[in-house]
Amino acid sequence: MSTRPDTSTGLDTAPASLLRRHRDFRLLWTGETANKFGSAVTGLALPLIAVTALHASTVQVGLLGAAGWLPWLLVGLPAGVWVDRLRSRPIMLTATAASLLLFATVPLAARAGVLTMAQLLAVALATGTAGVFFQTAYTAYLPRLLDPADQAEGNAKLHGSASAAGIVGLGSGGLIAQLTGPVNGLLANTCTFALSLWCTGRIGYREPERPARPRRSLRTEIGEGLRLVAGNAWFRTFTLFGAASNVMLTGYQTLLVVFLIREVGLPEGAVGAVVAIASTGGVAGAAVARRVAARMGTARAMLCFELTLPALAVLIPLTSGGAGLLYYVLGGFGVSAGVVAGNVIKSTFQQRYCPPELLGRLSASGAVLNFGAVPVGALAGGLLGDWLGVRPAMWVLCAGVPLAALILWFSPLRGRRDLPTEPLGEPGGPVRTAAVTAV
């Protein structure tokens, strides 16, 4: 049976950086960074292709954004059960390989002159399905790869590198779109997903066999995950907040390319650069999350990051040409910093607090609402933009970003300094069976 690799430095002083002393984490980090870079290029390239090459309407752009997230509603819950039954790494490898092949079909179809909006929607839907399995497996894999003492640093590094890769990907995607056309932006995905596949394949750690247990029905095991989320105040709060927040965030982000090109008047290449500058907030948020949480307390830091910084989103609809671009940069920076810092704190808490045998189902059950809200937000953004006009719709959606965080304010977080530190079901912690079976 394989165990975690020995990462001890043999010193009593502060350990070296996780990237330096943990080869398998370094491979995972490299592969994830490449994956996020390619995904960022895709996130900009697909709507750009739809708008500029296929002359898509605002509603069609909204449908494209929704298609990538709809699989969370369709297969999210069974994916959680399968991840808890199987080893995570083979699932991650399969999902990455599928994404690589699917994205490669877009530039091939464009060169053959047969690219259609239907194909873009199909690719977004299929790669979104692969992403459901990858994300669920990845969430369960990380706490098995790292010791508990390293998980906070690991989460901070992964979230920070994801933000940085997104920034570079957005800028590169915009530059490629300007120089060679938006379709060629997807060529980056074939390289980045190949690198991710290679790195994940070289990880030496092998998960131990799952403990033998009676195989129950899929419905029964899905129910356990749902009851865990519904019956625990912390999981329930974070899930409801994530869903409400994602509706608003995705709504305005769905309209962002249309807003910046058609309302503000930016050229295609400048869109990626401006969005990338604003997205540096994610790197800043990941860099300071652990320090702020250690000083203020994890619960107080969560409220600070998710309530205060995202309120700057109300500046985004004021964006105009020239110096008026600063409104978007400041607003986008605040939103990115708050969201990423909050995610670092929440991810570390859930990995320590949730029983390991339920982590896949917790991830999937929460994600069905969190990510399932994304297509709702995408469709709402497209419909509001078509009904009210793009700029008025941006006002409605951006104002909703800080309002969604009131769910955290009216929750147990407000009365505490720190989130619980005892694992669920451990001595001194909450009783596991009560949390699982509560309605």
Secondary structure, DSSP 8 states (H G I E B T S, - for coil): ---------S-SS----HHHH-HHHHHHHHHHHHHHHHHHHHHHHHHHIIIIIS---HHHHHHHHHHTTTHHHHHHHHHHHHHHHS-HHHHHHHHHHHHHHHHHHHHHHHHTT---HHHHHHHHHHHHHHHHHHHHHHHHHHHHHS-HHHHHHHHHHHHHHHHHHHHHHHHHHHHHHHHH-GGGGGHHHHHHHHHHHHHHHH---------------HHHHHHHHHHHHHH-HHHHHHHHHHHHHHHHHHHHHHTHHHIIIIIS---HHHHHHHHHHHHHHHHHHHHHHHHHHHHH-HHHHHHIIIIIGGGGGGGGGG--SGGGHHHHHHHHHHHHHHHHHHHHHHHHHHHHHS-GGGHHHHHHHHHHHHTTHHHHHHHHHHHHHHHH-HHHHHHHHHHHHHHHTHHHHTSGGGG-SS---S-TTSTTS--HHHHHH--
